Amino acid sequence: MPTAKPDVAAERYVPCPACGAPSLFAASNRWRPFCSPRCAGVDLGAWASESYRVAAPPAIEDDAEGDATERGH
């Protein structure tokens, strides 16, 4: 009895991160993981406008002038 070989050419679709439409996740889709150049552009615009942010505690600012006056310089 012959064994079935896995289909290496099976297409894999993932949801587009921008709109949720099915998007072909393969080298033939030059905008992957996005479904279109429009969705890729929307995502790029969000990065450029700093809409994506990572929650973090506020940074402690270094006051170089205050340090020099405290040391008597």
N, CA, C and O atoms as a GROMACS GRO file, in nm:
protein
  292
    1MET      N    1   0.084  -0.118   0.000
    1MET     CA    2   0.000   0.000   0.000
    1MET      C    3   0.089   0.124   0.000
    1MET      O    4   0.169   0.142   0.092
    2PRO      N    5   0.078   0.211  -0.101
    2PRO     CA    6   0.162   0.332  -0.106
    2PRO      C    7   0.119   0.434   0.000
    2PRO      O    8   0.001   0.449   0.031
    3THR      N    9   0.218   0.503   0.053
    3THR     CA   10   0.187   0.606   0.154
    3THR      C   11   0.170   0.740   0.083
    3THR      O   12   0.235   0.767  -0.018
    4ALA      N   13   0.084   0.820   0.137
    4ALA     CA   14   0.059   0.952   0.077
    4ALA      C   15   0.168   1.049   0.120
    4ALA      O   16   0.203   1.058   0.238
    5LYS      N   17   0.220   1.122   0.022
    5LYS     CA   18   0.322   1.222   0.052
    5LYS      C   19   0.251   1.353   0.090
    5LYS      O   20   0.146   1.386   0.035
    6PRO      N   21   0.309   1.427   0.182
    6PRO     CA   22   0.247   1.554   0.217
    6PRO      C   23   0.250   1.648   0.097
    6PRO      O   24   0.346   1.649   0.020
    7ASP      N   25   0.146   1.727   0.082
    7ASP     CA   26   0.136   1.821  -0.029
    7ASP      C   27   0.220   1.944   0.005
    7ASP      O   28   0.176   2.030   0.080
    8VAL      N   29   0.341   1.952  -0.050
    8VAL     CA   30   0.431   2.063  -0.021
    8VAL      C   31   0.387   2.191  -0.090
    8VAL      O   32   0.432   2.300  -0.055
    9ALA      N   33   0.298   2.179  -0.189
    9ALA     CA   34   0.251   2.296  -0.261
    9ALA      C   35   0.122   2.351  -0.202
    9ALA      O   36   0.061   2.441  -0.261
   10ALA      N   37   0.078   2.300  -0.087
   10ALA     CA   38  -0.045   2.349  -0.024
   10ALA      C   39  -0.030   2.497   0.010
   10ALA      O   40   0.070   2.540   0.067
   11GLU      N   41  -0.131   2.572  -0.027
   11GLU     CA   42  -0.127   2.715   0.000
   11GLU      C   43  -0.173   2.742   0.143
   11GLU      O   44  -0.269   2.682   0.192
   12ARG      N   45  -0.104   2.833   0.207
   12ARG     CA   46  -0.137   2.869   0.346
   12ARG      C   47  -0.188   3.011   0.347
   12ARG      O   48  -0.122   3.103   0.298
   13TYR      N   49  -0.305   3.030   0.403
   13TYR     CA   50  -0.362   3.163   0.416
   13TYR      C   51  -0.366   3.203   0.562
   13TYR      O   52  -0.394   3.122   0.650
   14VAL      N   53  -0.335   3.329   0.587
   14VAL     CA   54  -0.339   3.386   0.722
   14VAL      C   55  -0.424   3.512   0.716
   14VAL      O   56  -0.439   3.570   0.608
   15PRO      N   57  -0.480   3.556   0.828
   15PRO     CA   58  -0.555   3.680   0.825
   15PRO      C   59  -0.461   3.800   0.807
   15PRO      O   60  -0.356   3.807   0.870
   16CYS      N   61  -0.499   3.891   0.720
   16CYS     CA   62  -0.421   4.013   0.700
   16CYS      C   63  -0.421   4.092   0.830
   16CYS      O   64  -0.528   4.114   0.888
   17PRO      N   65  -0.304   4.136   0.880
   17PRO     CA   66  -0.299   4.210   1.006
   17PRO      C   67  -0.375   4.343   1.001
   17PRO      O   68  -0.416   4.394   1.106
   18ALA      N   69  -0.393   4.399   0.882
   18ALA     CA   70  -0.459   4.529   0.872
   18ALA      C   71  -0.611   4.518   0.860
   18ALA      O   72  -0.684   4.588   0.930
   19CYS      N   73  -0.660   4.429   0.773
   19CYS     CA   74  -0.804   4.424   0.747
   19CYS      C   75  -0.869   4.292   0.785
   19CYS      O   76  -0.992   4.284   0.793
   20GLY      N   77  -0.789   4.188   0.808
   20GLY     CA   78  -0.844   4.058   0.847
   20GLY      C   79  -0.883   3.967   0.732
   20GLY      O   80  -0.924   3.854   0.756
   21ALA      N   81  -0.871   4.015   0.608
   21ALA     CA   82  -0.903   3.932   0.492
   21ALA      C   83  -0.800   3.820   0.478
   21ALA      O   84  -0.686   3.835   0.523
   22PRO      N   85  -0.836   3.708   0.416
   22PRO     CA   86  -0.738   3.601   0.394
   22PRO      C   87  -0.624   3.650   0.305
   22PRO      O   88  -0.647   3.713   0.202
   23SER      N   89  -0.503   3.620   0.346
   23SER     CA   90  -0.384   3.662   0.273
   23SER      C   91  -0.294   3.541   0.251
   23SER      O   92  -0.263   3.468   0.345
   24LEU      N   93  -0.251   3.521   0.127
   24LEU     CA   94  -0.163   3.410   0.095
   24LEU      C   95  -0.027   3.433   0.158
   24LEU      O   96   0.038   3.534   0.133
   25PHE      N   97   0.015   3.339   0.241
   25PHE     CA   98   0.145   3.350   0.308
   25PHE      C   99   0.245   3.265   0.231
   25PHE      O  100   0.274   3.151   0.268
   26ALA      N  101   0.296   3.323   0.123
   26ALA     CA  102   0.391   3.253   0.036
   26ALA      C  103   0.479   3.357  -0.030
   26ALA      O  104   0.445   3.476  -0.035
   27ALA      N  105   0.592   3.312  -0.082
   27ALA     CA  106   0.686   3.403  -0.149
   27ALA      C  107   0.623   3.472  -0.269
   27ALA      O  108   0.668   3.580  -0.308
   28SER      N  109   0.520   3.413  -0.328
   28SER     CA  110   0.454   3.474  -0.443
   28SER      C  111   0.372   3.597  -0.405
   28SER      O  112   0.337   3.676  -0.493
   29ASN      N  113   0.340   3.615  -0.277
   29ASN     CA  114   0.268   3.734  -0.230
   29ASN      C  115   0.371   3.835  -0.181
   29ASN      O  116   0.421   3.823  -0.069
   30ARG      N  117   0.403   3.933  -0.264
   30ARG     CA  118   0.511   4.026  -0.228
   30ARG      C  119   0.476   4.116  -0.111
   30ARG      O  120   0.564   4.184  -0.059
   31TRP      N  121   0.349   4.121  -0.068
   31TRP     CA  122   0.309   4.205   0.046
   31TRP      C  123   0.287   4.123   0.172
   31TRP      O  124   0.238   4.177   0.271
   32ARG      N  125   0.321   3.995   0.171
   32ARG     CA  126   0.292   3.912   0.287
   32ARG      C  127   0.348   3.973   0.414
   32ARG      O  128   0.458   4.029   0.407
   33PRO      N  129   0.286   3.968   0.524
   33PRO     CA  130   0.162   3.896   0.555
   33PRO      C  131   0.036   3.973   0.518
   33PRO      O  132  -0.074   3.929   0.551
   34PHE      N  133   0.051   4.087   0.452
   34PHE     CA  134  -0.065   4.168   0.414
   34PHE      C  135  -0.128   4.114   0.287
   34PHE      O  136  -0.064   4.042   0.210
   35CYS      N  137  -0.255   4.151   0.265
   35CYS     CA  138  -0.325   4.101   0.147
   35CYS      C  139  -0.306   4.191   0.025
   35CYS      O  140  -0.332   4.148  -0.087
   36SER      N  141  -0.261   4.314   0.046
   36SER     CA  142  -0.251   4.407  -0.066
   36SER      C  143  -0.150   4.518  -0.034
   36SER      O  144  -0.110   4.535   0.081
   37PRO      N  145  -0.109   4.593  -0.136
   37PRO     CA  146  -0.018   4.705  -0.109
   37PRO      C  147  -0.087   4.812  -0.024
   37PRO      O  148  -0.020   4.884   0.051
   38ARG      N  149  -0.219   4.825  -0.036
   38ARG     CA  150  -0.290   4.923   0.046
   38ARG      C  151  -0.277   4.890   0.194
   38ARG      O  152  -0.245   4.978   0.274
   39CYS      N  153  -0.300   4.765   0.231
   39CYS     CA  154  -0.291   4.725   0.372
   39CYS      C  155  -0.147   4.739   0.423
   39CYS      O  156  -0.126   4.779   0.538
   40ALA      N  157  -0.050   4.707   0.340
   40ALA     CA  158   0.090   4.724   0.381
   40ALA      C  159   0.121   4.872   0.404
   40ALA      O  160   0.193   4.906   0.497
   41GLY      N  161   0.065   4.959   0.320
   41GLY     CA  162   0.086   5.103   0.335
   41GLY      C  163   0.019   5.159   0.459
   41GLY      O  164   0.073   5.247   0.525
   42VAL      N  165  -0.099   5.108   0.491
   42VAL     CA  166  -0.169   5.151   0.612
   42VAL      C  167  -0.084   5.117   0.734
   42VAL      O  168  -0.070   5.198   0.826
   43ASP      N  169  -0.028   4.998   0.736
   43ASP     CA  170   0.057   4.956   0.848
   43ASP      C  171   0.183   5.041   0.856
   43ASP      O  172   0.223   5.082   0.965
   44LEU      N  173   0.246   5.068   0.744
   44LEU     CA  174   0.365   5.152   0.742
   44LEU      C  175   0.333   5.292   0.793
   44LEU      O  176   0.412   5.350   0.868
   45GLY      N  177   0.219   5.345   0.753
   45GLY     CA  178   0.177   5.477   0.801
   45GLY      C  179   0.156   5.479   0.952
   45GLY      O  180   0.188   5.578   1.017
   46ALA      N  181   0.103   5.371   1.007
   46ALA     CA  182   0.084   5.363   1.152
   46ALA      C  183   0.218   5.363   1.224
   46ALA      O  184   0.232   5.426   1.329
   47TRP      N  185   0.317   5.293   1.169
   47TRP     CA  186   0.450   5.294   1.229
   47TRP      C  187   0.512   5.433   1.219
   47TRP      O  188   0.571   5.482   1.316
   48ALA      N  189   0.499   5.498   1.102
   48ALA     CA  190   0.560   5.629   1.080
   48ALA      C  191   0.498   5.735   1.171
   48ALA      O  192   0.568   5.827   1.214
   49SER      N  193   0.369   5.723   1.201
   49SER     CA  194   0.304   5.822   1.288
   49SER      C  195   0.313   5.783   1.435
   49SER      O  196   0.254   5.848   1.521
   50GLU      N  197   0.387   5.677   1.463
   50GLU     CA  198   0.409   5.627   1.600
   50GLU      C  199   0.279   5.587   1.668
   50GLU      O  200   0.263   5.607   1.789
   51SER      N  201   0.186   5.530   1.590
   51SER     CA  202   0.060   5.481   1.648
   51SER      C  203   0.081   5.353   1.728
   51SER      O  204   0.006   5.326   1.821
   52TYR      N  205   0.183   5.276   1.693
   52TYR     CA  206   0.214   5.155   1.767
   52TYR      C  207   0.307   5.192   1.881
   52TYR      O  208   0.411   5.253   1.861
   53ARG      N  209   0.268   5.154   2.001
   53ARG     CA  210   0.350   5.186   2.118
   53ARG      C  211   0.355   5.066   2.210
   53ARG      O  212   0.262   4.985   2.216
   54VAL      N  213   0.465   5.054   2.281
   54VAL     CA  214   0.484   4.948   2.379
   54VAL      C  215   0.473   5.012   2.516
   54VAL      O  216   0.541   5.110   2.545
   55ALA      N  217   0.388   4.956   2.600
   55ALA     CA  218   0.371   5.009   2.735
   55ALA      C  219   0.500   4.990   2.815
   55ALA      O  220   0.557   4.880   2.817
   56ALA      N  221   0.544   5.095   2.878
   56ALA     CA  222   0.666   5.090   2.958
   56ALA      C  223   0.657   5.196   3.067
   56ALA      O  224   0.586   5.295   3.050
   57PRO      N  225   0.729   5.176   3.177
   57PRO     CA  226   0.729   5.280   3.280
   57PRO      C  227   0.799   5.405   3.226
   57PRO      O  228   0.884   5.394   3.138
   58PRO      N  229   0.764   5.523   3.278
   58PRO     CA  230   0.829   5.645   3.229
   58PRO      C  231   0.980   5.641   3.254
   58PRO      O  232   1.027   5.591   3.356
   59ALA      N  233   1.053   5.696   3.159
   59ALA     CA  234   1.198   5.699   3.171
   59ALA      C  235   1.241   5.806   3.270
   59ALA      O  236   1.175   5.909   3.284
   60ILE      N  237   1.350   5.781   3.338
   60ILE     CA  238   1.408   5.880   3.429
   60ILE      C  239   1.499   5.968   3.346
   60ILE      O  240   1.593   5.919   3.284
   61GLU      N  241   1.470   6.098   3.344
   61GLU     CA  242   1.548   6.188   3.262
   61GLU      C  243   1.677   6.227   3.334
   61GLU      O  244   1.678   6.252   3.455
   62ASP      N  245   1.786   6.232   3.258
   62ASP     CA  246   1.916   6.269   3.310
   62ASP      C  247   1.932   6.419   3.297
   62ASP      O  248   1.927   6.473   3.186
   63ASP      N  249   1.949   6.487   3.408
   63ASP     CA  250   1.964   6.632   3.408
   63ASP      C  251   2.112   6.664   3.423
   63ASP      O  252   2.163   6.676   3.535
   64ALA      N  253   2.181   6.678   3.310
   64ALA     CA  254   2.326   6.701   3.311
   64ALA      C  255   2.361   6.833   3.378
   64ALA      O  256   2.462   6.840   3.449
   65GLU      N  257   2.282   6.939   3.358
   65GLU     CA  258   2.311   7.067   3.420
   65GLU      C  259   2.295   7.060   3.571
   65GLU      O  260   2.375   7.118   3.644
   66GLY      N  261   2.195   6.993   3.619
   66GLY     CA  262   2.173   6.980   3.763
   66GLY      C  263   2.284   6.902   3.828
   66GLY      O  264   2.322   6.934   3.941
   67ASP      N  265   2.339   6.801   3.762
   67ASP     CA  266   2.449   6.723   3.819
   67ASP      C  267   2.574   6.809   3.834
   67ASP      O  268   2.646   6.796   3.933
   68ALA      N  269   2.603   6.896   3.739
   68ALA     CA  270   2.724   6.977   3.744
   68ALA      C  271   2.714   7.080   3.857
   68ALA      O  272   2.814   7.106   3.923
   69THR      N  273   2.598   7.139   3.880
   69THR     CA  274   2.586   7.239   3.985
   69THR      C  275   2.588   7.173   4.122
   69THR      O  276   2.633   7.234   4.219
   70GLU      N  277   2.541   7.050   4.132
   70GLU     CA  278   2.541   6.981   4.260
   70GLU      C  279   2.683   6.943   4.300
   70GLU      O  280   2.712   6.933   4.419
   71ARG      N  281   2.772   6.922   4.205
   71ARG     CA  282   2.910   6.883   4.236
   71ARG      C  283   3.000   7.004   4.256
   71ARG      O  284   3.118   6.990   4.287
   72GLY      N  285   2.945   7.124   4.239
   72GLY     CA  286   3.025   7.243   4.259
   72GLY      C  287   3.108   7.283   4.140
   72GLY      O  288   3.208   7.352   4.158
   73HIS      N  289   3.072   7.243   4.021
   73HIS     CA  290   3.148   7.279   3.901
   73HIS      C  291   3.092   7.400   3.838
   73HIS      O  292   3.143   7.446   3.736
   0.00000   0.00000   0.00000
